[in-house]
Amino acid sequence: MYPTMTMTSTLPDPDTQSEFYAGVPFKRLVAWLADVVLVTLITLLLGLVTFGIGWIFFPVFYMATAFLYRWFTISQRSATLGHRLMAIEIRNAAGRRLDTGEAALHTLLYLVASAFAVPQLVSVALMALSPKGQGLHDLVLGTAAINRPAE
């Protein structure tokens, strides 16, 4: 079911190991939708816990929740809960799972790109059209989302 990944010092090659990238753009879309719903629910629940104060500053509260959610989940298993649902994970340029610092930087760049229409549209186009399905933030960091390998 899962592709087998041999330990190399780079990401899998999309030409010779295409199974790692098969269907990943669609899986990223579904994972993103799941994560947005989850972060929204968490933010709304935290708003209740703060007796509505969090809702006054909803955009800032939402971004802080999104950052913490993505950073924590990616630093734990190199995948958000949406990624795990879709059996994909993010790998660095060396083909390894992201560490805590890489996860924080990946999350920060993702959220900055997501906050503006043009970088977000460029990221979506790159994910759909590039061989490794990398978004703008992935290109900057040398990361890519791949189908979870059998290890």
Secondary structure, DSSP 8 states (H G I E B T S, - for coil): ---B----SS---TTT-GGGTTTHHHHHHHHHHHHHHHHHHHHHHHHHHTTTHHHHTHHHHHHHHHHHHHHHHHHHHSS-HHHHHTTEEEE-TTS-B--HHHHHHHHHHHHHHHTSHHHHHHHHHHHHHSTT---HHHHHHT-EEEE--B-
